[in-house]
């Protein structure tokens, strides 16, 4: 059995990793550990970015406007996203 990632999965993992490192982690460093949420401006910017990248509503099927990713690809993205504080 071959468990290698296909090209699309590799690209999605790399893109997710870059997004976390360049956008999420810097915000996390500035955020008060007891803060309940991000500044609304930062939140809106991140939502807009994830939508433009096709990374919003990951569980939504393609026919309903979602990215239509398979379970394995969503799990790979979750692994990358787990590198930061939950909730961002």
Protein Blocks (a to p, Z undefined) as FASTA:
>chain_A
ZZbdcfklmmmmmmmmmmmmmmmmmmmmmpcfkbcbdcfklmmmmmmmmmmnopghklbc
fknopaoiafklmmmmmmmmmmpcehZZ
